[in-house]
Amino acid sequence: MNETQRALMEGARVAASDEYFGARPQIDTTDRRRVFEAGFDRAWKEMLATQCDCTIVKHPDGSEDVRCGSDHMMRALKTPNLNSTTP
């Protein structure tokens, strides 16, 4: 995932997290936000693979990296409501 893709993901994650926990202030804790963020990141990576010609590279240490080359996917992520699927 390049820096532009990461910035788009982080922006969407912050907005989704604020919306989710804004409606549920009684469960807004650091631990629950971390769980939400981990789930969001995982779903985002899966969504990327379905939206473009992305591949998920698995490293020996167990980490994963999403590599994409599609300009259409980047336009879709920057354009609200272009995709029917959101992370």
VEXDREN-254156 format. One record per residue: chain; x, y, z of N, C-alpha, C in turn; residue in three letters; residue number from 0. Coordinates in nm, 4 decimals, decimal comma, padded with zeros to 6 digits, m for minus. Layout:
N
RODO   chaine        n_x        n_y        n_z       ca_x       ca_y       ca_z        c_x        c_y        c_z   residu   num
RODO        A          X          Y          Z          X          Y          Z          X          Y          Z      ALA   NUM
...
! end
This chain:
87
RODO   chaine        n_x        n_y        n_z       ca_x       ca_y       ca_z        c_x        c_y        c_z   residu   num
RODO        A    00,0858   m00,1166    00,0000    00,0000    00,0000    00,0000    00,0902    00,1225    00,0000      MET     0
RODO        A    00,0673    00,2122   m00,0961    00,1511    00,3317   m00,1002    00,0980    00,4383   m00,0040      ASN     1
RODO        A    00,1682    00,5491    00,0059    00,1323    00,6522    00,1042   m00,0031    00,7160    00,0756      GLU     2
RODO        A   m00,0374    00,7334   m00,0509   m00,1677    00,7906   m00,0856   m00,2795    00,6974   m00,0425      THR     3
RODO        A   m00,2644    00,5698   m00,0711   m00,3639    00,4713   m00,0327   m00,3768    00,4638    00,1198      GLN     4
RODO        A   m00,2627    00,4674    00,1875   m00,2644    00,4620    00,3343   m00,3341    00,5851    00,3922      ARG     5
RODO        A   m00,3081    00,7022    00,3356   m00,3720    00,8251    00,3839   m00,5231    00,8201    00,3634      ALA     6
RODO        A   m00,5672    00,7697    00,2484   m00,7113    00,7549    00,2238   m00,7736    00,6579    00,3227      LEU     7
RODO        A   m00,7044    00,5473    00,3492   m00,7554    00,4484    00,4427   m00,7663    00,5078    00,5838      MET     8
RODO        A   m00,6621    00,5776    00,6266   m00,6620    00,6348    00,7613   m00,7712    00,7399    00,7772      GLU     9
RODO        A   m00,7913    00,8211    00,6740   m00,8973    00,9212    00,6793   m01,0350    00,8571    00,6912      GLY    10
RODO        A   m01,0574    00,7534    00,6114   m01,1853    00,6824    00,6167   m01,2023    00,6116    00,7511      ALA    11
RODO        A   m01,0926    00,5569    00,8044   m01,0986    00,4874    00,9334   m01,1330    00,5833    01,0470      ARG    12
RODO        A   m01,0722    00,6997    01,0484   m01,1001    00,7984    01,1525   m01,2460    00,8434    01,1450      VAL    13
RODO        A   m01,2940    00,8703    01,0237   m01,4326    00,9136    01,0074   m01,5294    00,8044    01,0524      ALA    14
RODO        A   m01,5027    00,6804    01,0121   m01,5912    00,5691    01,0499   m01,5880    00,5462    01,2009      ALA    15
RODO        A   m01,4705    00,5543    01,2600   m01,4565    00,5344    01,4040   m01,5297    00,6435    01,4819      SER    16
RODO        A   m01,5127    00,7678    01,4399   m01,5802    00,8784    01,5081   m01,7320    00,8665    01,4965      ASP    17
RODO        A   m01,7791    00,8248    01,3797   m01,9231    00,8081    01,3611   m01,9759    00,6942    01,4486      GLU    18
RODO        A   m01,9055    00,5820    01,4483   m01,9483    00,4651    01,5259   m01,9501    00,4956    01,6756      TYR    19
RODO        A   m01,8402    00,5478    01,7266   m01,8317    00,5722    01,8705   m01,9066    00,6977    01,9137      PHE    20
RODO        A   m01,9319    00,7882    01,8204   m02,0139    00,9048    01,8524   m02,1557    00,8640    01,8895      GLY    21
RODO        A   m02,2026    00,7582    01,8263   m02,3362    00,7069    01,8550   m02,3375    00,6137    01,9763      ALA    22
RODO        A   m02,2186    00,5751    02,0239   m02,2068    00,4809    02,1364   m02,1036    00,5299    02,2379      ARG    23
RODO        A   m02,1251    00,6448    02,2974   m02,0235    00,7009    02,3881   m01,9966    00,6134    02,5109      PRO    24
RODO        A   m02,0909    00,5313    02,5491   m02,0726    00,4475    02,6678   m01,9674    00,3391    02,6468      GLN    25
RODO        A   m01,9355    00,3039    02,5218   m01,8335    00,2009    02,4965   m01,7076    00,2599    02,4319      ILE    26
RODO        A   m01,6950    00,3915    02,4310   m01,5810    00,4574    02,3671   m01,4582    00,4518    02,4582      ASP    27
RODO        A   m01,3799    00,3453    02,4423   m01,2559    00,3293    02,5189   m01,1414    00,3048    02,4213      THR    28
RODO        A   m01,0210    00,3210    02,4685   m00,9030    00,3003    02,3851   m00,8977    00,1580    02,3309      THR    29
RODO        A   m00,9244    00,0601    02,4153   m00,9204   m00,0797    02,3718   m01,0212   m00,1079    02,2613      ASP    30
RODO        A   m01,1412   m00,0578    02,2771   m01,2449   m00,0832    02,1758   m01,2148   m00,0104    02,0460      ARG    31
RODO        A   m01,1540    00,1067    02,0557   m01,1137    00,1778    01,9331   m01,0044    00,1000    01,8604      ARG    32
RODO        A   m00,9123    00,0415    01,9341   m00,8066   m00,0386    01,8714   m00,8641   m00,1601    01,7998      ARG    33
RODO        A   m00,9611   m00,2244    01,8608   m01,0264   m00,3393    01,7977   m01,1001   m00,2937    01,6718      VAL    34
RODO        A   m01,1708   m00,1820    01,6810   m01,2419   m00,1284    01,5652   m01,1433   m00,0981    01,4529      PHE    35
RODO        A   m01,0330   m00,0322    01,4852   m00,9332    00,0038    01,3844   m00,8721   m00,1198    01,3198      GLU    36
RODO        A   m00,8439   m00,2223    01,3986   m00,7864   m00,3455    01,3433   m00,8847   m00,4111    01,2462      ALA    37
RODO        A   m01,0105   m00,4166    01,2837   m01,1116   m00,4731    01,1951   m01,1296   m00,3902    01,0695      GLY    38
RODO        A   m01,1277   m00,2598    01,0844   m01,1414   m00,1711    00,9691   m01,0253   m00,1910    00,8727      PHE    39
RODO        A   m00,9028   m00,1943    00,9270   m00,7843   m00,2121    00,8421   m00,7896   m00,3442    00,7660      ASP    40
RODO        A   m00,8317   m00,4475    00,8342   m00,8399   m00,5794    00,7709   m00,9448   m00,5802    00,6595      ARG    41
RODO        A   m01,0601   m00,5216    00,6873   m01,1666   m00,5140    00,5866   m01,1238   m00,4269    00,4684      ALA    42
RODO        A   m01,0521   m00,3201    00,4961   m01,0058   m00,2300    00,3894   m00,9120   m00,3044    00,2946      TRP    43
RODO        A   m00,8192   m00,3807    00,3518   m00,7256   m00,4561    00,2682   m00,7987   m00,5590    00,1821      LYS    44
RODO        A   m00,8995   m00,6222    00,2382   m00,9791   m00,7179    00,1610   m01,0569   m00,6465    00,0518      GLU    45
RODO        A   m01,1101   m00,5278    00,0825   m01,1843   m00,4508   m00,0147   m01,0941   m00,4082   m00,1300      MET    46
RODO        A   m00,9721   m00,3689   m00,1001   m00,8792   m00,3289   m00,2054   m00,8583   m00,4409   m00,3065      LEU    47
RODO        A   m00,8437   m00,5602   m00,2557   m00,8181   m00,6744   m00,3441   m00,9360   m00,7014   m00,4373      ALA    48
RODO        A   m01,0574   m00,6626   m00,3987   m01,1738   m00,6851   m00,4845   m01,2009   m00,5681   m00,5776      THR    49
RODO        A   m01,1398   m00,4535   m00,5516   m01,1660   m00,3336   m00,6302   m01,0668   m00,3106   m00,7432      GLN    50
RODO        A   m00,9570   m00,3817   m00,7448   m00,8548   m00,3539   m00,8442   m00,7678   m00,4763   m00,8675      CYS    51
RODO        A   m00,6607   m00,4524   m00,9374   m00,5653   m00,5590   m00,9655   m00,4602   m00,5674   m00,8547      ASP    52
RODO        A   m00,5061   m00,5712   m00,7317   m00,4172   m00,5740   m00,6161   m00,3757   m00,7168   m00,5824      CYS    53
RODO        A   m00,2621   m00,7245   m00,5204   m00,2171   m00,8517   m00,4670   m00,1780   m00,8300   m00,3212      THR    54
RODO        A   m00,1996   m00,9302   m00,2403   m00,1592   m00,9237   m00,1000   m00,0308   m01,0036   m00,0860      ILE    55
RODO        A    00,0745   m00,9353   m00,0439    00,2049   m00,9974   m00,0270    00,2206   m01,0325    00,1201      VAL    56
RODO        A    00,2448   m01,1593    00,1484    00,2656   m01,2039    00,2859    00,4155   m01,2161    00,3112      LYS    57
RODO        A    00,4618   m01,1510    00,4159    00,6032   m01,1500    00,4517    00,6326   m01,2624    00,5509      HIS    58
RODO        A    00,7592   m01,3050    00,5585    00,7962   m01,4140    00,6504    00,7625   m01,3855    00,7969      PRO    59
RODO        A    00,7592   m01,2575    00,8348    00,7290   m01,2245    00,9749    00,5790   m01,2273    01,0039      ASP    60
RODO        A    00,4967   m01,2616    00,9033    00,3529   m01,2716    00,9223    00,2756   m01,1470    00,8819      GLY    61
RODO        A    00,3464   m01,0377    00,8553    00,2774   m00,9155    00,8145    00,2348   m00,9253    00,6682      SER    62
RODO        A    00,1378   m00,8432    00,6331    00,0864   m00,8424    00,4967    00,0967   m00,7023    00,4396      GLU    63
RODO        A    00,1143   m00,6945    00,3078    00,1230   m00,5673    00,2391    00,0383   m00,5778    00,1137      ASP    64
RODO        A   m00,0454   m00,4757    00,0880   m00,1295   m00,4753   m00,0310   m00,0595   m00,3919   m00,1376      VAL    65
RODO        A   m00,0411   m00,4502   m00,2539    00,0227   m00,3808   m00,3659   m00,0781   m00,3650   m00,4772      ARG    66
RODO        A   m00,1017   m00,2414   m00,5184   m00,2000   m00,2134   m00,6220   m00,1369   m00,1306   m00,7335      CYS    67
RODO        A   m00,1967   m00,1414   m00,8505   m00,1480   m00,0631   m00,9625   m00,2596   m00,0002   m01,0423      GLY    68
RODO        A   m00,3800    00,0031   m00,9921   m00,4943    00,0492   m01,0691   m00,5303    00,1935   m01,0380      SER    69
RODO        A   m00,5329    00,2776   m01,1406   m00,5769    00,4154   m01,1228   m00,7272    00,4216   m01,0979      ASP    70
RODO        A   m00,8022    00,3260   m01,1544   m00,9470    00,3233   m01,1326   m00,9783    00,3060   m00,9841      HIS    71
RODO        A   m00,9036    00,2197   m00,9174   m00,9276    00,1966   m00,7758   m00,9026    00,3246   m00,6964      MET    72
RODO        A   m00,7981    00,3978   m00,7297   m00,7675    00,5213   m00,6573   m00,8776    00,6251   m00,6807      MET    73
RODO        A   m00,9271    00,6367   m00,8033   m01,0371    00,7297   m00,8306   m01,1610    00,6879   m00,7533      ARG    74
RODO        A   m01,1869    00,5587   m00,7471   m01,3045    00,5086   m00,6761   m01,2960    00,5409   m00,5277      ALA    75
RODO        A   m01,1774    00,5296   m00,4694   m01,1618    00,5577   m00,3266   m01,1760    00,7067   m00,2971      LEU    76
RODO        A   m01,1376    00,7920   m00,3922   m01,1444    00,9365   m00,3709   m01,2828    00,9942   m00,4006      LYS    77
RODO        A   m01,3667    00,9194   m00,4721   m01,4975    00,9674   m00,5130   m01,6055    00,9060   m00,4248      THR    78
RODO        A   m01,6710    00,9859   m00,3409   m01,7757    00,9296   m00,2545   m01,8886    00,8671   m00,3364      PRO    79
RODO        A   m01,9415    00,7570   m00,2861   m02,0555    00,6881   m00,3440   m02,0290    00,6251   m00,4799      ASN    80
RODO        A   m01,9044    00,6208   m00,5264   m01,8748    00,5541   m00,6515   m01,8798    00,4035   m00,6322      LEU    81
RODO        A   m01,8369    00,3589   m00,5146   m01,8410    00,2157   m00,4845   m01,9633    00,1856   m00,3997      ASN    82
RODO        A   m02,0228    00,0717   m00,4241   m02,1327    00,0314   m00,3377   m02,0818   m00,0403   m00,2145      SER    83
RODO        A   m01,9542   m00,0813   m00,2176   m01,8931   m00,1541   m00,1063   m01,7992   m00,0596   m00,0328      THR    84
RODO        A   m01,8187   m00,0459    00,0967   m01,7273    00,0343    00,1769   m01,6761   m00,0528    00,2899      THR    85
RODO        A   m01,5532   m00,0256    00,3336   m01,4978   m00,1061    00,4432   m01,5656   m00,0796    00,5740      PRO    86
! end
